[in-house]
Amino acid sequence: MISHNTSNYTILFLDVQWSQHLGEQFGPTNTNIEWKGVNTTQHHFPSKIWIVKSTWEATLKILSILPIIFLGILANGALIYIIIRAKSLHTTTNLLIVNMAIADICICILCPWMFLCIDLYQNYILGSIGCRLDGFVIHALTLVAVFNLSVVSYDRLSAIVLNCSSRLTKRSTHLLLYAIWILGIIVATPLCLYRSYYERQWSDYLETYCTEDTVVLYPYWHVFAGLSVWAPLTIMAICYSAILIKLDRFESQALRSKYPITVRYKGKVARALGIIVLAFIFCRVPFTILIIQRARLLQQPSKPGQAESMYFLWYISRYLVLVNAAINPLLYGCSSSSLKKELALCPATSWLIYKRKKKIQEPRSNQQFNSEQFNCLKPRSPCIRLNYHQRSRIPNISSRISPINLELSPN
């Protein structure tokens, strides 16, 4: 008895072929294939034929995808527009964020429709070209986005913690932008080379599916998971931890200074960085769990229904990749006060940005400092000069804090 289930998720994407029963022994694209002497054209399709999922399920899934497409295109497009438009925002970090937004907006435009075609139809309907491009496109764009996240983390670390010589220059940033795209495409290329489209004729059904060479791609998926999840997560954790440690040390020194102050923005920085890391974990780790679970199942004999057990994890992991592409511009845009201000002024995204109500300020006594005088207490890197548009950014902390003399002036 052949254990074979042809719902698309058993033979597509990661959940391709669980054993020799479902994989290479069914072999070539010939419509009159024999398997172990059995001519499939003489047998009924060994699973229920449903062609396409029910109308209510298809409608529900399409409606769940549309907000992600809308939000992703709107937020990423607005972020790209405001950074390109304002020359004052053409910093190395913002250029990397634009590069990430370009990859994310491409994911939001191209990948949801491929995702729905794979999920809603029993057969693979994208054909031979779609079979090779489906996984390649989404994973190349995903790698570009996460590589950018890693470089952005380092750039923030170098701006706040490290010395001037470690800062990225405009020239090195432009080279990195090209290198990130080239590296992402190269790493995703095996998904284009080692996947094939097949057709198999049964007596009552023409089956079409897309499968991969598991001998080559089995170890590849573990490398891919490391590059797309664990490596960037490790880099982000190290960089952001170093930033928070530096802020904590600065606050301790500031409290011991002649004019002790509390670094109020430290908590805001910690919350912003924490949200970024948690969002990355929430959206990316299910994909790694899927890789590990699939590897475990591939080492076991094929069992009926094991593909269905993986379906929920497969669906959630790919859905969360789309969610991550949609919310990235809001996470990274709102972590910078200058970008947040521009997003709040942009009509397309102003409704997405939370605005605090301004408190009515009471007249201050002559004994209180002006905000401009407090501003000079903010630590700055000796290699960076902040202009008017950059005052509200997270300050860059120099390695030492020198005494600062303040003069009182009446209001």
LUMVO-112382 format. One line per 8 residues: number of its first residue (from 1); their letters; for each residue y, x, z of N, C-alpha, C. Coordinates in steps of 0.2 Angstrom, whole numbers, plus 2048, in hexadecimal, padded with zeros to 3 digits. Each point is the difference from the previous one (the first is absolute). Layout:
N
NUM) A) Y X Z Y X Z Y X Z; ...
//
This chain:
411
1) MISHNTSN) 7FA 804 800 806 7FC 800 806 804 800; 805 7FF 7FB 806 804 800 805 7FD 804; 803 804 805 805 7FE 804 807 802 7FD; 803 7FA 7FD 806 802 7FC 805 7FA 801; 806 802 802 805 7FB 801 806 803 7FC; 802 7FB 7FB 805 803 7FC 807 7FD 801; 802 7FE 806 807 7FE 802 803 807 7FF; 806 7FF 7FD 804 806 7FD 801 805 806
9) YTILFLDV) 800 7FF 806 801 805 805 7FA 804 801; 7FA 7FE 7FD 7FA 804 801 800 806 7FB; 804 7FF 7FB 800 806 7FB 806 802 7FE; 806 7FF 803 806 802 7FF 803 804 805; 805 804 7FE 804 804 805 7FC 804 804; 800 800 807 7FC 804 804 7F9 7FE 801; 7FF 7F9 800 7FA 7FD 802 7FC 7FF 7F9; 7FE 806 7FD 7FE 800 7F9 7F9 7FE 7FF
17) QWSQHLGE) 7FB 805 802 7F9 7FF 800 7FD 803 806; 7FC 7FB 804 7FE 802 806 7FA 805 800; 7FC 7FF 7FA 7F9 804 800 7FF 800 7F8; 7FA 803 7FF 7FD 801 7F9 7FF 7F9 7FD; 7FF 7FB 804 7FF 7F9 7FE 806 7FE 7FC; 806 801 803 806 7FE 7FD 804 804 7FB; 7FD 806 800 804 806 7FD 7FE 802 7F9; 7FE 807 800 7FF 803 7FA 7FA 7FE 7FC
25) QFGPTNTN) 7FB 7FD 804 7FA 7FE 7FC 801 7FA 7FC; 806 7FC 801 802 7FB 7FB 803 803 7FA; 803 806 801 803 804 7FB 804 7FE 7FA; 7FF 801 7FA 804 800 7FA 803 7F9 7FF; 805 800 7FB 804 7FA 7FE 7FC 7FB 7FB; 7FA 802 7FF 7FC 7FC 7FB 7FF 7F9 803; 800 7FB 7FC 800 7F9 802 7F8 7FE 801; 7FC 804 7FE 7F9 7FF 800 7FC 805 804
33) IEWKGVNT) 802 801 807 7FE 805 804 7F9 7FF 803; 7FC 805 801 7FA 7FF 804 801 804 806; 7FD 7FD 806 800 804 806 7F9 800 803; 7FD 806 800 7F9 801 802 7FB 7FB 7FC; 802 800 7F9 7FB 7FC 7FC 802 7F8 800; 805 7FE 804 802 7F9 800 806 7FF 7FB; 7FF 7FC 7FB 805 7FE 7FC 805 7FB 803; 806 801 802 804 7FC 803 802 7F9 7FC
41) TQHHFPSK) 7FF 801 7FA 802 7FA 7FC 7FB 7FB 800; 7FA 801 803 7FB 7FB 802 800 7FD 806; 805 802 804 800 7FE 807 807 7FC 801; 800 7FC 805 806 7FD 802 804 804 805; 807 7FF 800 804 804 804 7FE 7FF 807; 7FF 806 804 7FD 7FF 807 805 7FF 805; 805 7FC 7FE 805 7FE 805 803 7FA 7FE; 804 7FC 804 803 7FA 7FE 806 802 7FC
49) IWIVKSTW) 801 7FC 7FA 805 801 7FB 806 7FC 802; 806 803 802 806 7FC 802 806 802 7FC; 800 805 7FC 805 802 7FB 806 802 803; 804 7FB 803 806 801 804 800 7FC 806; 803 802 805 800 7FD 807 804 7FA 800; 7FF 7FC 805 802 7F9 800 808 800 800; 803 7FA 7FD 807 800 7FF 804 801 807; 7FD 7FD 805 804 801 807 800 807 802
57) EATLKILS) 7FA 804 7FF 800 807 802 805 804 7FC; 7FF 7FF 7FA 805 804 7FB 807 7FE 801; 802 7FA 802 807 7FE 801 802 804 807; 7FC 7FF 805 802 803 806 801 808 800; 7FB 803 7FC 801 807 7FF 806 802 7FC; 801 7FD 7FB 806 801 7FC 807 7FF 804; 800 7FB 804 806 7FE 804 801 806 805; 7FA 803 802 801 805 805 802 807 7FD
65) ILPIIFLG) 7FF 800 7FA 802 806 7FC 807 800 7FE; 803 7FA 7FE 806 7FF 7FD 806 803 805; 800 7FE 806 805 803 805 800 808 800; 7FB 803 800 7FF 807 800 804 803 7F9; 7FE 7FD 7FB 803 802 7F9 808 7FF 800; 802 7FA 803 807 7FF 800 804 805 805; 7FD 801 806 803 804 805 800 807 7FD; 7FA 802 7FE 800 807 7FD 804 802 7FB
73) ILANGALI) 801 7FC 7FB 805 801 7FA 807 800 803; 801 7FB 804 807 7FF 802 802 806 805; 7FC 802 805 802 805 805 800 807 7FC; 7FB 801 7FD 800 807 7FC 805 801 7FB; 801 7FA 7FC 806 800 7FB 806 801 803; 802 7FD 806 806 800 803 801 807 803; 7FB 803 803 800 807 803 802 805 7FB; 7FC 800 7FA 802 804 7FA 807 800 7FE
81) YIIIRAKS) 802 7FA 7FF 807 7FE 7FE 805 803 804; 800 7FF 807 805 802 804 801 807 801; 7FA 804 800 800 807 800 803 803 7FA; 7FE 7FE 7FA 802 803 7FA 807 7FE 7FF; 803 7FA 802 807 7FE 7FF 804 805 804; 7FF 801 806 804 803 805 7FF 808 800; 804 804 7FE 7FF 807 800 800 803 807; 803 7FD 804 7FF 802 807 7F9 800 803
89) LHTTTNLL) 7FC 7FC 7FD 7F9 7FF 802 7FB 804 7FD; 803 805 7FB 7FB 804 7FC 7FE 806 804; 7FD 7FF 806 7FD 805 804 7F9 801 7FE; 7FD 806 803 7F9 802 7FE 7FB 7FA 803; 801 7FE 806 7FC 7FB 802 800 7F9 7FC; 806 7FE 7FE 801 7FA 7FD 7FD 801 7F9; 801 805 7FD 7FC 801 7F9 7F9 800 800; 7FD 802 806 7F9 7FF 801 7FE 7F9 801
97) IVNMAIAD) 804 7FC 804 7FF 7F9 801 801 7FC 7FA; 804 802 7FB 801 7FD 7FA 7F9 801 7FC; 7FE 806 800 7F9 802 7FC 7FB 7FB 803; 800 7FF 807 7FB 7FC 803 801 7F9 7FE; 806 7FE 800 801 7F9 7FE 7FE 7FE 7F8; 801 805 7FC 7FE 7FF 7F9 7F8 7FF 800; 7FC 804 804 7F9 7FF 800 7FE 7F9 803; 804 7FE 805 7FE 7FA 803 802 7FA 7FC
105) ICICILCP) 806 800 7FC 801 7FB 7FC 7FC 7FF 7FA; 7FD 806 7FE 7FB 800 7FB 7F9 7FC 802; 7FF 802 807 7FA 7FD 803 801 7F8 800; 806 7FE 802 801 7F9 801 800 7FC 7F9; 802 804 7FB 800 7FC 7F9 7F9 800 7FD; 7FD 806 800 7FA 800 7FC 7F9 7FE 804; 800 803 806 7F9 7FF 804 7FE 7F9 802; 805 7FC 802 7FD 7F9 803 7FC 7FC 7FA
113) WMFLCIDL) 802 801 7FA 7FD 7FC 7FB 7F9 803 7FE; 7FF 806 801 7F9 803 7FF 7FC 7FE 806; 803 800 806 7FD 7FE 806 7FD 7F9 7FF; 804 7FC 7FE 7FE 7F9 7FF 7FB 7FF 7FB; 800 803 7FA 7FB 800 7FB 7FA 802 803; 7FF 805 804 7FA 802 802 7FD 7FC 805; 805 7FD 805 7FD 7FC 805 7FE 7F9 7FE; 804 7FD 7FB 7FF 7F9 7FF 7FB 7FE 7FB
121) YQNYILGS) 7FE 805 7FB 7FB 7FF 7FB 7F9 803 802; 7FB 7FD 7FE 7F9 802 801 7FF 807 7FC; 802 7FF 7F9 7FF 806 7FC 806 804 800; 800 806 7FE 805 805 7FF 804 7FE 7F9; 806 7FE 801 803 7FD 7FA 806 805 7FD; 800 806 803 805 805 7FE 7FE 804 7FA; 7FA 800 7FF 7FD 804 7FA 7FF 807 801; 7FF 804 7FB 7FE 807 801 806 804 802
129) IGCRLDGF) 806 7FE 7FD 806 804 802 802 7FE 807; 800 7FA 802 802 7FE 807 7FB 803 805; 7FA 801 7FE 7FB 803 805 802 807 802; 803 804 7FB 802 807 801 807 800 803; 804 7FB 7FF 807 801 802 801 7FC 807; 7FB 7FC 802 801 7FC 806 801 804 806; 7FB 804 802 800 804 806 805 806 7FF; 800 802 7FA 804 806 7FE 808 7FF 802
137) VIHALTLV) 802 7FA 7FD 807 7FE 801 802 7FF 807; 7FC 7FC 804 802 7FE 807 800 806 804; 7FB 805 7FF 7FF 805 805 804 806 7FE; 802 801 7FA 805 805 7FE 807 7FE 803; 802 7FA 800 806 7FE 803 800 800 807; 7FA 7FE 803 7FF 801 807 801 807 803; 7FD 805 7FC 801 807 802 807 802 7FF; 803 7FE 7FB 807 802 7FF 804 7FE 806
145) AVFNLSVV) 7FF 7FA 802 804 7FD 806 7FF 804 806; 7F9 801 802 7FF 803 806 802 808 800; 7FF 803 7FA 803 807 800 807 800 801; 804 7FB 7FE 807 800 802 801 7FF 807; 7FC 7FB 803 801 7FF 807 7FF 807 804; 7FB 804 7FE 7FF 806 803 806 805 800; 803 800 7FA 806 805 7FF 806 7FD 803; 801 7F9 800 805 7FE 804 800 801 808
153) SYDRLSAI) 7FA 800 802 7FE 802 807 802 807 802; 7FE 805 7FB 802 807 801 808 801 7FF; 803 7FC 7FB 807 801 7FF 804 7FE 807; 7FE 7FA 803 803 7FE 806 7FF 805 806; 7FA 803 800 7FE 805 805 805 806 7FF; 800 803 7FA 805 806 7FE 807 7FE 802; 802 7FA 7FF 807 7FE 801 802 800 807; 7FB 7FE 804 802 7FF 807 7FD 806 805
161) VLNCSSRL) 7FA 803 7FE 7FD 804 805 801 808 7FD; 7FE 801 7FA 7FF 806 7FD 807 803 7FF; 800 807 7FD 806 803 7FF 802 7FF 7F9; 806 802 7FE 803 7FF 7F9 7FC 802 7FA; 7FD 806 801 7FC 803 7FA 7FA 7FB 7FE; 7FE 7FC 805 7FA 7FC 7FE 802 7F9 7FD; 806 7FF 7FF 803 7F9 7FD 7FE 800 7F8; 7FE 7FA 7FE 7FF 7FF 7F9 807 800 7FC
169) TKRSTHLL) 801 804 7FB 806 800 7FC 7FF 7FB 7FA; 805 7FE 7FD 800 7FB 7FA 7FB 803 7FB; 800 806 7FE 7FC 803 7FB 7F9 7FF 802; 7FE 802 806 7F9 800 803 7FE 7F9 800; 804 7FB 802 7FF 7F9 800 7FE 7FD 7F9; 804 802 7FB 7FE 7FD 7FA 7FA 803 7FD; 7FE 806 802 7FA 803 7FE 7FA 7FC 803; 801 7FF 807 7FB 7FC 804 7FF 7F9 7FD
177) LYAIWILG) 805 7FD 7FD 7FF 7F9 7FD 7FC 800 7FA; 800 805 7FC 7FC 801 7FA 7F9 802 803; 7FF 804 804 7FA 803 803 7FC 7FA 803; 803 7FC 804 7FD 7FA 803 7FD 7FC 7FB; 803 7FE 7FB 7FD 7FC 7FA 7FA 803 7FD; 801 806 7FE 7FB 804 7FD 7FA 800 804; 801 802 806 7FA 801 805 7FC 7F9 801; 804 7FB 801 7FD 7F9 801 7FC 7FE 7FA
185) IIVATPLC) 803 801 7FA 7FC 7FF 7FA 7FA 804 7FF; 800 806 802 7FA 805 7FF 7FB 7FD 805; 802 7FF 806 7FB 7FE 805 7FC 7F9 7FE; 804 7FC 7FD 7FD 7F9 7FE 7FC 800 7FA; 801 806 7FC 7FD 800 7F9 7F8 7FF 800; 7FC 802 805 7F9 7FF 800 7FE 7F8 800; 805 7FC 803 7FF 7F9 7FF 800 7FD 7F9; 804 804 7FC 800 7FE 7F9 7FA 803 7FC
193) LYRSYYER) 7FE 806 802 7FB 803 7FC 7F9 7FE 801; 7FE 7FE 807 7FA 7FE 802 7FE 7F9 802; 804 7FC 7FC 7FF 7F8 801 7FE 7FE 7F9; 7FC 7FB 7FF 7FE 7FD 7FA 7FF 7F9 800; 801 7FD 7FA 800 7F9 7FF 7F9 7FE 7FD; 7FC 7FB 803 7FA 7FE 7FD 7FF 7F9 7FF; 7FC 7FE 7FB 7FE 7F9 7FF 7F8 800 800; 7FE 7FA 803 7F9 7FF 801 7FE 7F9 7FE
201) QWSDYLET) 7FC 7FF 7FB 7FE 7F9 7FE 7FA 7FD 804; 801 7FA 803 7FB 7FD 803 7FE 7FA 7FC; 7FB 7FC 801 7FF 7FA 7FC 805 7FB 800; 803 7FF 806 805 7FB 800 807 803 802; 801 806 7FF 807 803 803 801 807 7FD; 806 801 7FE 802 807 7FE 804 803 805; 7FD 805 804 803 803 805 804 806 7FE; 806 801 803 804 805 7FE 803 803 807
209) YCTEDTVV) 7FF 807 801 802 803 806 803 807 7FF; 803 803 805 803 807 800 7FD 803 805; 7FD 806 7FF 7FC 804 805 802 807 800; 7FF 804 805 802 807 800 7FA 804 801; 801 807 7FE 7FA 805 801 800 802 808; 7FC 7FD 803 800 801 808 7FE 807 802; 7FD 804 7FB 7FE 807 802 806 804 800; 805 7FF 7FC 806 804 800 805 7FD 805
217) LYPYWHVF) 801 7F9 800 805 7FD 803 7FF 7FE 808; 7F9 801 802 7FF 7FF 807 803 805 804; 800 807 7FF 804 805 804 808 7FF 7FE; 801 7FE 7FA 807 7FF 7FE 804 7FB 805; 7FD 7FB 802 803 7FB 804 802 803 807; 7FC 804 802 802 803 807 806 805 7FF; 800 803 7FB 806 805 7FF 806 7FC 7FF; 7FF 7FA 7FC 806 7FC 7FF 803 7FD 806
225) AGLSVWAP) 7FB 7FD 804 802 7FD 807 804 805 804; 7FD 807 800 804 805 804 807 801 7FE; 801 800 7F9 806 802 7FD 805 7FA 801; 7FD 7FA 7FF 805 7FA 800 801 7FD 807; 7FC 802 805 800 7FD 807 801 805 805; 7FB 804 801 800 804 806 805 806 800; 800 803 7FA 805 806 7FF 807 7FD 801; 803 7FB 7FD 807 7FE 801 801 7FD 807
233) LTIMAICY) 7FB 7FD 803 800 7FE 807 801 805 805; 7FC 806 7FF 801 806 804 806 803 7FF; 803 800 7FA 806 803 7FF 806 7FC 803; 800 7FA 7FF 805 7FB 804 7FF 801 807; 7FA 800 803 800 800 807 803 807 803; 7FE 806 7FD 803 806 802 807 800 7FF; 803 7FE 7FA 807 801 7FF 804 7FB 805; 7FE 7FA 801 804 7FB 804 7FF 802 807
241) SAILIKLD) 7FA 803 802 800 802 807 804 805 802; 801 805 7FB 805 806 801 807 7FD 800; 802 7FB 7FC 806 7FE 801 802 7FC 806; 7FB 7FC 803 801 7FD 806 801 805 806; 7FC 805 800 800 806 805 807 803 800; 802 802 7FA 807 803 7FF 805 7FB 803; 800 7FA 7FE 805 7FB 803 800 800 808; 7FA 800 802 7FF 800 808 803 806 803
249) RFESQALR) 7FE 806 7FD 803 806 803 808 800 7FF; 802 7FD 7FB 808 800 7FF 803 7FB 805; 7FC 7FB 802 803 7FB 805 800 804 807; 7FB 803 801 7FF 804 807 806 805 800; 801 803 7FB 806 805 800 807 7FD 801; 800 7FA 7FC 807 7FD 800 801 7FD 807; 7FB 7FE 804 801 7FD 807 802 806 805; 7FE 806 7FE 801 805 804 807 804 7FF
257) SKYPITVR) 803 7FD 7FA 806 803 7FE 806 7FE 804; 806 803 7FF 806 7FF 804 802 7F8 7FF; 7FF 7FD 7FA 801 7F9 7FF 7FA 7FD 7FF; 7FC 7FE 805 7F9 7FD 7FF 800 7FA 7FC; 7FC 7FF 7FB 7FF 7FA 7FC 7F9 7FE 7FF; 7FF 7FA 7FF 7F9 7FD 7FE 800 800 7F8; 7FA 802 7FD 7FF 800 7F9 7FD 7F9 7FF; 805 7FB 7FE 7FE 7F9 800 7FC 7FF 7F9
265) YKGKVARA) 801 804 7FB 7FD 7FF 7FA 7F9 803 800; 7FE 803 805 7F9 803 800 7FB 7FA 800; 801 7FB 804 7FC 7FA 800 7FF 7FD 7F9; 806 7FF 7FC 800 7FD 7FA 7FC 805 7FB; 800 806 800 7FC 805 7FC 7F9 7FF 802; 7FE 800 806 7F9 7FF 802 7FD 7F9 7FD; 804 7FB 801 7FE 7F9 7FD 7FF 801 7F9; 805 802 7FC 7FF 801 7F9 7FA 804 7FE
273) LGIIVLAF) 800 806 802 7FA 804 7FE 7F9 7FD 802; 800 7FD 806 7FA 7FC 802 7FE 7FB 7FC; 805 7FC 7FE 7FE 7FA 7FB 7FE 803 7F9; 803 805 7FE 7FD 803 7FA 7F9 802 800; 7FE 804 805 7FA 803 801 7FB 7FA 801; 801 7FB 804 7FC 7FA 801 7FF 7FC 7FA; 805 7FF 7FC 7FF 7FD 7FA 7FC 803 7FB; 800 807 800 7FC 804 7FC 7F9 7FF 802
281) IFCRVPFT) 7FE 801 806 7FA 7FF 803 7FD 7F9 7FE; 804 7FB 802 7FD 7F9 7FF 7FE 7FF 7F8; 804 803 7FC 7FF 7FE 7F9 7FC 805 7FC; 7FE 806 803 7FC 805 7FC 7F9 801 803; 800 7FF 807 7F9 802 803 7FB 7FB 7FE; 801 7FA 7FF 7FA 7FC 7FD 7FD 802 7FA; 804 804 7FC 7FD 803 7FA 7FB 805 801; 802 804 805 7FB 806 803 7FA 7FD 803
289) ILIIQRAR) 801 7FA 804 7FA 7FD 803 7FB 7FE 7FA; 803 7FD 7FB 7FC 7FE 7FA 7FC 805 7FD; 803 806 7FF 7FD 806 7FD 7FA 802 805; 801 800 806 7FB 802 805 7FA 7FB 800; 802 7FA 800 7FB 7FB 800 7FC 800 7F9; 803 801 7FB 7FD 800 7F9 7FB 806 800; 802 806 803 7FC 806 800 7FA 7FE 804; 800 7FD 805 7FA 7FE 804 7FC 7FC 7FD
297) LLQQPSKP) 802 7FB 7FC 7FC 7FB 7FD 7FC 803 7FA; 804 805 7FC 7FD 803 7FB 7FA 805 802; 800 802 806 7FA 804 802 7FA 7FC 803; 801 7F9 7FF 7FA 7FC 803 7FE 7FC 7F9; 7F9 7FE 801 7FD 7FC 7FB 805 7F9 7FE; 800 7FE 7FA 804 7FA 7FE 7FD 7FA 804; 804 7FC 802 7FE 7FA 804 805 7FA 7FD; 7FC 7FA 7FF 804 7FA 7FE 806 7FF 805
305) GQAESMYF) 806 7FE 7FD 805 7FE 804 805 806 803; 7FE 806 7FF 804 805 803 807 801 7FD; 800 7FF 7F9 806 800 7FD 805 7FB 802; 7FD 7FA 802 805 7FA 803 803 802 806; 7FC 804 804 802 803 807 806 804 7FF; 801 804 7FA 805 804 7FF 806 7FD 7FD; 800 7FA 7FE 805 7FC 7FC 806 800 804; 800 7FD 806 806 7FF 804 804 807 801
313) LWYISRYL) 7FC 805 802 803 807 801 803 802 7F9; 7FD 7FF 7FB 803 802 7F9 806 7FC 7FF; 800 7FA 801 806 7FC 7FE 806 802 805; 7FF 800 806 805 802 805 803 807 7FE; 7FC 805 7FF 802 806 7FF 805 801 7FA; 7FE 7FC 7FB 804 800 7F9 806 7FC 801; 800 7FB 804 805 7FB 801 806 804 804; 7FD 804 805 805 804 805 803 805 7FC
321) VLVNAAIN) 7FD 803 7FB 804 805 7FC 806 7FD 7FC; 7FF 7FA 7FE 806 7FC 7FD 805 7FF 805; 7FE 7FE 806 805 7FF 806 804 806 801; 7FC 806 801 804 806 801 805 802 7FB; 7FE 7FF 7FA 805 801 7FA 806 7FB 801; 7FF 7FA 802 806 7FC 801 805 801 806; 7FD 802 805 804 801 806 802 807 801; 7FE 805 7FC 802 807 801 808 801 7FF
329) PLLYGCSS) 803 7FD 7FB 807 800 800 804 7FE 806; 7FE 7FA 803 803 7FE 806 7FF 805 806; 7FA 802 800 7FF 805 806 804 806 7FF; 800 803 7FA 804 807 800 807 7FE 7FF; 802 7FB 7FD 807 7FE 7FF 803 7FF 807; 7FD 7FC 804 803 7FE 806 7FF 806 805; 7FC 805 7FF 800 806 805 806 804 7FF; 804 7FF 7FB 806 804 7FE 806 7FB 801
337) SSLKKELA) 805 802 804 805 7FB 801 804 7FF 7FA; 801 806 7FC 804 7FF 7FA 7FD 7FC 7FB; 7F9 801 7FF 7FC 7FB 7FB 800 7F9 803; 7FF 7FF 806 800 7FA 803 807 7FC 7FF; 805 803 801 807 7FD 7FF 800 7FE 7F8; 7FE 805 7FC 801 7FE 7F8 7FB 7FA 7FF; 7FA 800 803 7FB 7FA 7FE 803 7FA 803; 804 800 806 803 7FA 803 805 7FE 7FC
345) LCPATSWL) 804 804 7FC 805 7FE 7FC 7FE 7FE 7F9; 7FA 801 7FE 7FD 7FF 7F9 7FE 7F8 801; 802 7FC 7FB 7FF 7F9 800 7F8 7FE 800; 7FD 805 7FC 7F8 7FF 7FF 7FC 801 807; 803 804 804 7FC 801 806 804 7FF 807; 806 7FE 7FF 803 7FE 806 7FD 7FB 805; 7FC 7FC 7FD 7FD 7FB 804 7FA 802 804; 7FD 806 7FE 7FB 804 803 801 804 806
353) IYKRKKKI) 807 802 800 802 805 805 803 7FC 806; 7FD 802 806 803 7FD 806 806 803 802; 805 7FB 801 807 802 802 801 7FE 807; 802 805 804 802 7FE 807 808 7FE 800; 801 7FB 804 806 7FD 801 805 805 804; 806 801 7FD 804 805 803 803 7FD 807; 7FF 804 805 803 7FE 807 808 801 800; 803 7FB 803 807 801 801 802 805 805
361) QEPRSNQQ) 803 805 7FD 802 806 804 806 7FF 805; 7FF 801 806 805 800 805 805 806 800; 806 7FF 801 805 806 800 7FD 805 805; 801 806 7FE 7FD 806 804 806 803 804; 7FE 803 805 805 803 805 801 807 7FD; 806 803 802 802 806 7FE 7FB 806 802; 7FB 7FE 805 7FC 805 803 7F9 800 7FB; 800 7FC 7FB 7FA 800 7FC 801 804 7FA
369) FNSEQFNC) 7FA 802 7FE 800 804 7FA 800 7FC 7F9; 803 803 7FB 800 7FC 7FA 7F9 802 7FD; 7FE 7FB 7FB 7F9 801 7FD 800 806 7FC; 806 802 7FD 801 806 7FC 7FE 806 804; 803 800 807 7FF 806 804 7F8 800 802; 7FD 7FB 801 7F9 800 801 7FC 802 7FA; 802 7FF 7FA 7FD 802 7FA 7FF 807 800; 804 804 803 800 807 7FF 7FA 803 805
377) LKPRSPCI) 7FE 7FC 804 7FA 802 804 7F9 7FF 7FD; 800 7FD 7FA 7FA 7FF 7FC 7FE 807 7FD; 7FA 802 801 7FE 806 7FE 7FF 800 7F8; 802 806 7FD 800 801 7F9 7FD 806 7FE; 7FD 801 7FB 7FD 806 7FD 806 804 7FE; 800 807 801 805 804 7FD 801 800 7F9; 7FA 7FE 7FC 800 801 7F9 802 7F9 7FD; 802 7FB 803 802 7FA 7FD 806 7FD 803
385) RLNYHQRS) 805 7FE 7FB 806 7FD 802 800 7F9 7FF; 801 7FC 804 7FF 7F9 800 807 7FD 7FD; 800 7FC 7FB 806 7FD 7FD 800 7F9 803; 805 7FC 7FE 801 7F9 802 7FA 7FC 7FF; 7FD 800 7FB 7FA 7FC 7FE 7FA 802 804; 800 806 803 7FA 802 804 801 800 807; 805 7FE 803 801 800 807 7FB 7FC 804; 7FE 7FA 7FD 7FB 7FC 803 7F9 802 800
393) RIPNISSR) 7FF 805 7FC 7F9 803 800 7FD 803 806; 7FA 800 801 7FD 804 806 802 807 7FF; 804 802 805 803 807 800 7FA 805 800; 802 806 7FD 7FC 806 7FF 801 804 806; 7FB 802 804 800 804 806 7FF 807 7FF; 805 804 802 800 807 7FF 7FB 803 806; 7FF 806 7FF 7FB 803 805 803 801 807; 807 800 800 803 801 807 806 7FB 800
401) ISPINLEL) 802 7FF 806 806 7FB 801 805 804 804; 806 801 7FD 805 804 803 804 7FB 804; 804 803 805 804 7FB 804 806 7FE 7FC; 802 7F9 801 805 7FD 7FC 806 7FE 804; 806 802 7FF 805 7FE 804 803 7F9 7FD; 802 7FC 804 803 7F9 7FE 806 800 803; 805 7FD 7FD 807 7FF 802 801 7F8 801; 803 7FE 805 801 7F9 801 807 7FF 7FD
409) SPN) 801 7FA 7FD 806 7FE 7FD 801 7F9 801; 806 7FD 802 800 7F9 802 800 7FC 7F9; 7FD 7FA 801 7FF 7FB 7FB 807 7FD 7FE
//
